[in-house]
Amino acid sequence: MIKKLLARDTAEAHRVATPLELLFDLSFVVAVAQAAASLHHAVTENHAGAGLLAFCMAFFALWLPWLNFTWFSSAFDNDDTLYRIITMVQIAGVLVIAAGIPAVFEHQDYRIVVGGYVVIRLAMVTHWLRAARDNPSHKACAHRYAGGIAVMQVLWVLWLFAPPSLALGLWVLGMLAELLVPAWAEKASATTWHPHHIAERHGLFTLIVLGESILAATLAFQKGFDTGVNLISLAAASLVIVFSVWWIYFEAPSHLHNLKKAFLWGYAHLLILGSIAALGAGLAASVDYDLHISHAPGTTVAAFTTVPLAVFFLCVWYVQDCPGQAGVRKFLLPIGSVAVLAATFGPAPIHVTAGIALVLAVATRLSLGQPQRVEV
């Protein structure tokens, strides 16, 4: 059945993620897992620099379509037949990206990833054109989204033919242009996004990405049992880090009271989600290092756990913790970030990092009992 794609109420009660949105997220799990696994192997083979660059470019190609769809569905999801079909086309595009990620890491070949990205984004253009047709009050905004996204896809295809010396710089410009499209579109007439729905969708995706780090802990147990090497302490430390990340992220409430804060929240999650995915790769690389099958120096391997964790702490502090805190609590996560980075260069860096993360999680929890919260 085909229905009008009408804007939803921003104050709609009991707004939660739909089964189709969860299926959409599931497709991204496959692609994020592929990117994290490729980064893990790049670190182990001592190709950390090239692997990190490929990971950043691939992860952006996954995160931005997810964010744009999440924003759109929060405002216009009507779950009719056509909406489902277009969304499933997007899911197919995500799986194409997942299939092309190994080529990015191994040969710097972005053709398949760009192809999948274009499929997702052109399907998104169709969503926005439907919204423009059925919502006269949001027509200008939806047309800006559709036009901006369509133009960017032409530019990404052209980017494939750019000289290698210019490719990275042009990619950075393209990334910035993609991020400016939503800000430009929303100036025409803000969409009816739902604060609770946006926060919940990001929380659910964060949980899914955390699964990569849990997989790394499982890998430590499995390889320890298979090889007879005692990796129990590494597995335990990995779990403590994962549990602490979950605890800290979900401890503080979101602050999505206006469009500016919602944009800050959404864009900061590029670093939050990317750091969590990279953290899983770093923990998996630590398993290889303890098994003496890694070709990378110990400091490099440790940095792929400590640096992502420090980035996570700072980003969560900035978008969730900092706006609503006063006193000592306001500085816990920045101090923890510095301590975690310092652990990179000490003995047993993963275990020390786990201890720091645990202390931060406990301190964050205990501080909630103190009258330090302030109104935003």
GUDREN-248556 format. One record per residue (C-alpha): residue number from 0; chain; x, y, z. Coordinates in Angstrom, 3 decimals, padded with zeros to 6 digits, always signed. Layout:
<rs>
(r NUM, "A", (X, Y, Z))
...
</rs>
This chain:
<rs>
(r 0, "A", (+000.000, +000.000, +000.000))
(r 1, "A", (+001.355, +003.450, -000.992))
(r 2, "A", (+000.625, +006.352, +001.370))
(r 3, "A", (+001.624, +009.984, +001.488))
(r 4, "A", (+004.998, +010.527, +003.123))
(r 5, "A", (+003.818, +013.125, +005.626))
(r 6, "A", (+005.956, +014.794, +008.271))
(r 7, "A", (+005.599, +013.270, +011.723))
(r 8, "A", (+004.880, +015.043, +014.986))
(r 9, "A", (+008.018, +016.159, +016.851))
(r 10, "A", (+006.226, +015.529, +020.139))
(r 11, "A", (+004.892, +012.089, +019.199))
(r 12, "A", (+004.699, +009.877, +022.296))
(r 13, "A", (+006.368, +006.458, +022.575))
(r 14, "A", (+008.459, +006.972, +019.421))
(r 15, "A", (+010.852, +004.041, +019.106))
(r 16, "A", (+012.968, +002.383, +016.434))
(r 17, "A", (+011.066, +000.265, +013.900))
(r 18, "A", (+011.925, -003.277, +012.753))
(r 19, "A", (+012.960, -001.849, +009.362))
(r 20, "A", (+015.372, +000.559, +011.053))
(r 21, "A", (+016.854, -002.336, +013.008))
(r 22, "A", (+017.287, -004.308, +009.781))
(r 23, "A", (+018.950, -001.239, +008.278))
(r 24, "A", (+021.358, -001.151, +011.230))
(r 25, "A", (+022.065, -004.851, +010.860))
(r 26, "A", (+023.356, -004.322, +007.335))
(r 27, "A", (+025.755, -001.714, +008.668))
(r 28, "A", (+027.026, -004.179, +011.256))
(r 29, "A", (+028.333, -006.345, +008.435))
(r 30, "A", (+030.112, -003.427, +006.796))
(r 31, "A", (+031.555, -002.003, +010.034))
(r 32, "A", (+032.783, -005.492, +010.962))
(r 33, "A", (+034.520, -005.736, +007.592))
(r 34, "A", (+036.212, -002.366, +008.112))
(r 35, "A", (+037.276, -003.187, +011.683))
(r 36, "A", (+038.635, -006.600, +010.673))
(r 37, "A", (+040.613, -005.044, +007.819))
(r 38, "A", (+042.055, -002.429, +010.172))
(r 39, "A", (+042.993, -005.168, +012.638))
(r 40, "A", (+044.952, -007.042, +009.972))
(r 41, "A", (+046.599, -003.836, +008.726))
(r 42, "A", (+047.858, -003.076, +012.243))
(r 43, "A", (+049.101, -006.638, +012.732))
(r 44, "A", (+050.986, -006.485, +009.424))
(r 45, "A", (+052.538, -003.169, +010.504))
(r 46, "A", (+050.686, -001.136, +007.888))
(r 47, "A", (+048.988, +000.981, +010.525))
(r 48, "A", (+049.153, +004.326, +008.712))
(r 49, "A", (+047.692, +003.118, +005.436))
(r 50, "A", (+045.185, +000.959, +007.295))
(r 51, "A", (+043.970, +003.865, +009.419))
(r 52, "A", (+043.492, +006.089, +006.379))
(r 53, "A", (+041.534, +003.388, +004.548))
(r 54, "A", (+039.452, +002.781, +007.672))
(r 55, "A", (+038.586, +006.471, +008.041))
(r 56, "A", (+037.514, +006.769, +004.412))
(r 57, "A", (+035.478, +003.556, +004.480))
(r 58, "A", (+033.852, +004.388, +007.809))
(r 59, "A", (+032.755, +007.810, +006.588))
(r 60, "A", (+031.108, +006.133, +003.596))
(r 61, "A", (+029.094, +004.062, +006.078))
(r 62, "A", (+028.348, +006.611, +008.777))
(r 63, "A", (+027.001, +009.478, +006.677))
(r 64, "A", (+024.318, +007.437, +004.830))
(r 65, "A", (+023.279, +005.944, +008.174))
(r 66, "A", (+023.012, +009.401, +009.746))
(r 67, "A", (+021.039, +010.889, +006.857))
(r 68, "A", (+018.601, +007.993, +006.771))
(r 69, "A", (+018.164, +008.144, +010.546))
(r 70, "A", (+017.420, +011.864, +010.356))
(r 71, "A", (+014.988, +011.360, +007.473))
(r 72, "A", (+013.161, +008.438, +009.074))
(r 73, "A", (+012.779, +010.381, +012.315))
(r 74, "A", (+010.865, +013.047, +010.403))
(r 75, "A", (+009.040, +011.180, +007.619))
(r 76, "A", (+008.926, +007.408, +008.164))
(r 77, "A", (+005.470, +006.155, +007.150))
(r 78, "A", (+006.441, +002.480, +006.690))
(r 79, "A", (+004.484, +002.081, +003.468))
(r 80, "A", (+005.458, -000.345, +000.715))
(r 81, "A", (+007.452, +002.145, -001.350))
(r 82, "A", (+009.317, +003.425, +001.723))
(r 83, "A", (+010.314, -000.140, +002.584))
(r 84, "A", (+011.466, -000.939, -000.958))
(r 85, "A", (+013.599, +002.214, -001.236))
(r 86, "A", (+015.135, +001.487, +002.171))
(r 87, "A", (+015.934, -002.070, +001.134))
(r 88, "A", (+017.727, -000.709, -001.934))
(r 89, "A", (+019.827, +001.295, +000.499))
(r 90, "A", (+020.559, -001.869, +002.466))
(r 91, "A", (+021.763, -003.507, -000.738))
(r 92, "A", (+024.100, -000.552, -001.261))
(r 93, "A", (+025.508, -001.003, +002.241))
(r 94, "A", (+026.324, -004.629, +001.474))
(r 95, "A", (+028.058, -003.552, -001.747))
(r 96, "A", (+030.232, -001.230, +000.340))
(r 97, "A", (+031.003, -004.108, +002.704))
(r 98, "A", (+032.054, -006.249, -000.254))
(r 99, "A", (+034.371, -003.514, -001.509))
(r 100, "A", (+036.146, -002.716, +001.773))
(r 101, "A", (+038.880, -005.397, +001.384))
(r 102, "A", (+039.861, -003.870, -001.976))
(r 103, "A", (+040.217, -000.486, -000.282))
(r 104, "A", (+042.658, -001.853, +002.290))
(r 105, "A", (+044.580, -004.147, -000.034))
(r 106, "A", (+044.758, -002.159, -003.276))
(r 107, "A", (+043.435, +001.340, -002.467))
(r 108, "A", (+040.662, +000.551, -004.937))
(r 109, "A", (+037.545, +002.552, -004.042))
(r 110, "A", (+035.400, +001.713, -007.051))
(r 111, "A", (+033.138, -000.814, -005.348))
(r 112, "A", (+032.776, +001.288, -002.187))
(r 113, "A", (+031.886, +004.393, -004.197))
(r 114, "A", (+029.436, +002.334, -006.261))
(r 115, "A", (+027.660, +001.091, -003.160))
(r 116, "A", (+027.713, +004.576, -001.649))
(r 117, "A", (+026.104, +006.059, -004.763))
(r 118, "A", (+023.364, +003.405, -004.655))
(r 119, "A", (+022.533, +004.290, -001.036))
(r 120, "A", (+022.600, +008.018, -001.620))
(r 121, "A", (+020.540, +008.023, -004.816))
(r 122, "A", (+017.919, +005.950, -003.009))
(r 123, "A", (+018.044, +008.629, -000.306))
(r 124, "A", (+017.386, +011.251, -003.010))
(r 125, "A", (+014.209, +009.340, -003.869))
(r 126, "A", (+013.126, +009.469, -000.224))
(r 127, "A", (+013.638, +013.234, -000.101))
(r 128, "A", (+011.796, +013.811, -003.388))
(r 129, "A", (+008.804, +011.907, -002.008))
(r 130, "A", (+008.892, +014.083, +001.093))
(r 131, "A", (+009.054, +017.223, -001.058))
(r 132, "A", (+006.045, +016.138, -003.095))
(r 133, "A", (+003.857, +015.313, -000.087))
(r 134, "A", (+004.880, +018.137, +002.284))
(r 135, "A", (+004.573, +021.634, +000.766))
(r 136, "A", (+005.848, +023.255, +003.976))
(r 137, "A", (+009.064, +021.180, +003.786))
(r 138, "A", (+009.425, +021.271, +000.001))
(r 139, "A", (+012.382, +023.666, -000.085))
(r 140, "A", (+014.272, +021.739, +002.573))
(r 141, "A", (+013.665, +018.353, +000.948))
(r 142, "A", (+014.659, +019.673, -002.480))
(r 143, "A", (+017.899, +021.019, -001.037))
(r 144, "A", (+018.657, +017.639, +000.493))
(r 145, "A", (+017.860, +015.823, -002.753))
(r 146, "A", (+019.789, +018.254, -004.938))
(r 147, "A", (+022.810, +018.446, -002.639))
(r 148, "A", (+023.075, +014.679, -002.303))
(r 149, "A", (+022.657, +014.134, -006.065))
(r 150, "A", (+025.407, +016.639, -006.919))
(r 151, "A", (+027.745, +015.043, -004.414))
(r 152, "A", (+027.293, +011.642, -006.041))
(r 153, "A", (+028.434, +013.023, -009.375))
(r 154, "A", (+031.476, +014.488, -007.652))
(r 155, "A", (+032.305, +011.191, -005.912))
(r 156, "A", (+032.223, +009.331, -009.227))
(r 157, "A", (+034.537, +011.965, -010.709))
(r 158, "A", (+036.777, +011.595, -007.658))
(r 159, "A", (+037.581, +008.037, -008.759))
(r 160, "A", (+039.450, +009.522, -011.722))
(r 161, "A", (+041.417, +012.081, -009.698))
(r 162, "A", (+045.247, +011.884, -009.741))
(r 163, "A", (+046.562, +009.946, -006.715))
(r 164, "A", (+048.409, +013.031, -005.478))
(r 165, "A", (+045.128, +014.933, -005.201))
(r 166, "A", (+042.849, +012.113, -004.058))
(r 167, "A", (+043.166, +012.626, -000.297))
(r 168, "A", (+042.751, +016.399, -000.426))
(r 169, "A", (+039.721, +016.114, -002.706))
(r 170, "A", (+038.225, +013.476, -000.417))
(r 171, "A", (+038.528, +015.826, +002.569))
(r 172, "A", (+036.813, +018.583, +000.586))
(r 173, "A", (+034.094, +016.160, -000.490))
(r 174, "A", (+033.564, +015.045, +003.095))
(r 175, "A", (+033.192, +018.640, +004.267))
(r 176, "A", (+030.773, +019.378, +001.432))
(r 177, "A", (+028.661, +016.356, +002.388))
(r 178, "A", (+028.510, +017.611, +005.980))
(r 179, "A", (+027.403, +021.049, +004.834))
(r 180, "A", (+024.449, +019.768, +002.786))
(r 181, "A", (+022.201, +019.042, +005.810))
(r 182, "A", (+023.010, +022.402, +007.441))
(r 183, "A", (+022.182, +024.194, +004.176))
(r 184, "A", (+018.969, +022.212, +003.687))
(r 185, "A", (+017.663, +022.695, +007.217))
(r 186, "A", (+017.986, +026.478, +006.880))
(r 187, "A", (+015.149, +026.413, +004.342))
(r 188, "A", (+012.661, +024.783, +006.753))
(r 189, "A", (+013.704, +022.478, +009.575))
(r 190, "A", (+012.486, +018.894, +009.378))
(r 191, "A", (+010.320, +017.446, +012.130))
(r 192, "A", (+012.959, +015.235, +013.719))
(r 193, "A", (+012.096, +013.577, +017.022))
(r 194, "A", (+014.646, +014.125, +019.850))
(r 195, "A", (+013.971, +010.842, +021.666))
(r 196, "A", (+013.999, +008.867, +018.437))
(r 197, "A", (+017.307, +010.399, +017.287))
(r 198, "A", (+018.953, +009.690, +020.657))
(r 199, "A", (+017.635, +006.130, +020.730))
(r 200, "A", (+018.796, +005.392, +017.175))
(r 201, "A", (+022.321, +006.566, +017.972))
(r 202, "A", (+022.321, +004.556, +021.183))
(r 203, "A", (+021.274, +001.399, +019.366))
(r 204, "A", (+023.929, +001.844, +016.703))
(r 205, "A", (+026.533, +002.437, +019.393))
(r 206, "A", (+025.575, -000.872, +020.984))
(r 207, "A", (+025.933, -002.619, +017.647))
(r 208, "A", (+029.384, -001.170, +017.023))
(r 209, "A", (+030.423, -002.139, +020.562))
(r 210, "A", (+029.883, -005.715, +019.422))
(r 211, "A", (+033.181, -005.440, +017.517))
(r 212, "A", (+035.046, -004.931, +020.779))
(r 213, "A", (+033.183, -007.798, +022.425))
(r 214, "A", (+034.229, -009.946, +019.472))
(r 215, "A", (+037.860, -009.017, +020.203))
(r 216, "A", (+037.490, -010.224, +023.791))
(r 217, "A", (+035.942, -013.441, +022.516))
(r 218, "A", (+038.877, -013.818, +020.136))
(r 219, "A", (+041.266, -013.601, +023.085))
(r 220, "A", (+039.453, -016.399, +024.896))
(r 221, "A", (+039.266, -018.561, +021.769))
(r 222, "A", (+042.906, -018.183, +020.714))
(r 223, "A", (+044.041, -018.658, +024.271))
(r 224, "A", (+042.231, -021.975, +024.492))
(r 225, "A", (+043.411, -023.058, +021.029))
(r 226, "A", (+047.083, -022.200, +021.519))
(r 227, "A", (+047.510, -022.790, +025.228))
(r 228, "A", (+048.742, -019.209, +025.700))
(r 229, "A", (+047.233, -017.515, +028.735))
(r 230, "A", (+045.167, -014.664, +027.313))
(r 231, "A", (+042.578, -014.653, +030.085))
(r 232, "A", (+043.839, -011.405, +031.590))
(r 233, "A", (+043.816, -009.710, +028.167))
(r 234, "A", (+040.293, -010.945, +027.510))
(r 235, "A", (+039.175, -009.705, +030.933))
(r 236, "A", (+040.811, -006.312, +030.363))
(r 237, "A", (+039.083, -006.056, +026.974))
(r 238, "A", (+035.718, -006.753, +028.556))
(r 239, "A", (+036.319, -004.163, +031.270))
(r 240, "A", (+037.068, -001.577, +028.584))
(r 241, "A", (+033.923, -002.490, +026.645))
(r 242, "A", (+031.748, -002.408, +029.766))
(r 243, "A", (+033.218, +000.958, +030.758))
(r 244, "A", (+032.580, +002.417, +027.312))
(r 245, "A", (+028.957, +001.279, +027.503))
(r 246, "A", (+028.569, +002.611, +031.034))
(r 247, "A", (+030.004, +006.048, +030.306))
(r 248, "A", (+028.100, +006.513, +027.036))
(r 249, "A", (+024.702, +005.664, +028.474))
(r 250, "A", (+025.196, +007.301, +031.886))
(r 251, "A", (+024.620, +010.887, +030.813))
(r 252, "A", (+021.409, +011.966, +029.069))
(r 253, "A", (+021.423, +013.454, +025.584))
(r 254, "A", (+020.875, +017.185, +025.120))
(r 255, "A", (+018.892, +017.410, +021.879))
(r 256, "A", (+016.830, +020.486, +022.691))
(r 257, "A", (+017.384, +022.319, +019.427))
(r 258, "A", (+018.700, +021.869, +015.899))
(r 259, "A", (+022.209, +023.101, +016.723))
(r 260, "A", (+022.652, +020.557, +019.510))
(r 261, "A", (+021.161, +017.808, +017.362))
(r 262, "A", (+023.704, +018.539, +014.603))
(r 263, "A", (+026.530, +018.559, +017.143))
(r 264, "A", (+025.275, +015.259, +018.553))
(r 265, "A", (+024.988, +013.599, +015.166))
(r 266, "A", (+028.295, +014.794, +013.749))
(r 267, "A", (+030.208, +014.004, +016.940))
(r 268, "A", (+029.076, +010.413, +016.523))
(r 269, "A", (+031.337, +010.099, +013.488))
(r 270, "A", (+034.203, +010.151, +015.987))
(r 271, "A", (+032.333, +008.313, +018.751))
(r 272, "A", (+031.283, +005.407, +016.562))
(r 273, "A", (+034.513, +005.391, +014.569))
(r 274, "A", (+036.593, +005.295, +017.738))
(r 275, "A", (+034.576, +002.387, +019.126))
(r 276, "A", (+035.013, +000.420, +015.883))
(r 277, "A", (+038.750, +001.197, +015.831))
(r 278, "A", (+038.949, +000.172, +019.489))
(r 279, "A", (+037.680, -003.291, +018.567))
(r 280, "A", (+040.369, -003.552, +015.888))
(r 281, "A", (+043.003, -002.452, +018.386))
(r 282, "A", (+041.966, -005.022, +020.961))
(r 283, "A", (+042.056, -007.751, +018.307))
(r 284, "A", (+045.536, -006.599, +017.265))
(r 285, "A", (+046.611, -006.849, +020.926))
(r 286, "A", (+045.645, -010.517, +020.881))
(r 287, "A", (+047.929, -011.082, +017.886))
(r 288, "A", (+050.731, -009.219, +019.651))
(r 289, "A", (+050.469, -011.397, +022.756))
(r 290, "A", (+050.519, -014.474, +020.515))
(r 291, "A", (+053.744, -013.168, +018.902))
(r 292, "A", (+052.257, -013.203, +015.416))
(r 293, "A", (+052.153, -009.416, +015.018))
(r 294, "A", (+054.753, -007.543, +012.990))
(r 295, "A", (+053.930, -004.204, +014.600))
(r 296, "A", (+055.791, -002.625, +017.546))
(r 297, "A", (+054.088, -002.893, +020.912))
(r 298, "A", (+053.561, +000.858, +021.175))
(r 299, "A", (+051.775, +000.948, +017.826))
(r 300, "A", (+049.481, -001.906, +018.806))
(r 301, "A", (+048.716, -000.301, +022.179))
(r 302, "A", (+047.975, +003.048, +020.505))
(r 303, "A", (+045.156, +001.473, +018.507))
(r 304, "A", (+043.396, +000.828, +021.809))
(r 305, "A", (+044.383, +003.881, +023.819))
(r 306, "A", (+043.981, +006.594, +021.163))
(r 307, "A", (+040.455, +005.530, +020.078))
(r 308, "A", (+039.442, +005.279, +023.731))
(r 309, "A", (+040.797, +008.768, +024.458))
(r 310, "A", (+038.919, +010.141, +021.436))
(r 311, "A", (+035.745, +008.438, +022.667))
(r 312, "A", (+036.100, +009.939, +026.152))
(r 313, "A", (+036.626, +013.454, +024.804))
(r 314, "A", (+033.725, +013.300, +022.332))
(r 315, "A", (+031.262, +011.890, +024.858))
(r 316, "A", (+032.418, +014.489, +027.371))
(r 317, "A", (+031.850, +017.276, +024.874))
(r 318, "A", (+028.398, +016.333, +023.597))
(r 319, "A", (+026.888, +014.596, +026.634))
(r 320, "A", (+028.758, +015.181, +029.830))
(r 321, "A", (+030.186, +018.683, +029.620))
(r 322, "A", (+026.928, +020.614, +028.931))
(r 323, "A", (+025.164, +019.232, +032.000))
(r 324, "A", (+027.885, +019.092, +034.630))
(r 325, "A", (+029.614, +021.377, +037.085))
(r 326, "A", (+032.498, +020.902, +039.484))
(r 327, "A", (+034.950, +017.996, +039.412))
(r 328, "A", (+032.711, +015.743, +037.299))
(r 329, "A", (+033.105, +018.127, +034.393))
(r 330, "A", (+036.812, +017.252, +034.079))
(r 331, "A", (+036.777, +013.490, +034.697))
(r 332, "A", (+036.781, +012.338, +031.091))
(r 333, "A", (+039.407, +014.809, +029.793))
(r 334, "A", (+041.727, +013.771, +032.626))
(r 335, "A", (+040.991, +010.127, +031.833))
(r 336, "A", (+041.848, +010.737, +028.173))
(r 337, "A", (+045.272, +012.048, +029.095))
(r 338, "A", (+045.866, +009.116, +031.449))
(r 339, "A", (+044.869, +006.596, +028.789))
(r 340, "A", (+047.198, +008.171, +026.218))
(r 341, "A", (+050.045, +008.043, +028.735))
(r 342, "A", (+049.368, +004.329, +029.300))
(r 343, "A", (+050.371, +003.714, +025.670))
(r 344, "A", (+054.022, +004.040, +026.601))
(r 345, "A", (+053.988, +002.088, +029.874))
(r 346, "A", (+054.002, -001.608, +030.779))
(r 347, "A", (+050.843, -003.683, +030.180))
(r 348, "A", (+049.061, -000.797, +028.402))
(r 349, "A", (+045.787, -002.658, +027.784))
(r 350, "A", (+045.485, -003.691, +031.420))
(r 351, "A", (+046.335, -000.214, +032.686))
(r 352, "A", (+043.856, +001.280, +030.223))
(r 353, "A", (+041.184, -001.099, +031.506))
(r 354, "A", (+041.876, +000.080, +035.046))
(r 355, "A", (+041.589, +003.742, +034.048))
(r 356, "A", (+038.363, +003.094, +032.134))
(r 357, "A", (+036.885, +001.261, +035.104))
(r 358, "A", (+037.773, +004.097, +037.481))
(r 359, "A", (+036.144, +006.611, +035.128))
(r 360, "A", (+032.980, +004.530, +034.833))
(r 361, "A", (+032.692, +004.156, +038.616))
(r 362, "A", (+033.491, +007.838, +039.224))
(r 363, "A", (+030.908, +008.867, +036.639))
(r 364, "A", (+028.289, +006.739, +038.359))
(r 365, "A", (+029.122, +007.903, +041.871))
(r 366, "A", (+029.130, +011.549, +040.879))
(r 367, "A", (+025.475, +011.298, +039.872))
(r 368, "A", (+024.640, +011.088, +043.562))
(r 369, "A", (+026.229, +014.502, +044.107))
(r 370, "A", (+024.343, +017.755, +043.428))
(r 371, "A", (+026.515, +018.727, +040.477))
(r 372, "A", (+024.071, +018.673, +037.603))
(r 373, "A", (+023.138, +022.072, +036.216))
(r 374, "A", (+020.413, +023.106, +033.820))
(r 375, "A", (+021.373, +023.395, +030.162))
</rs>
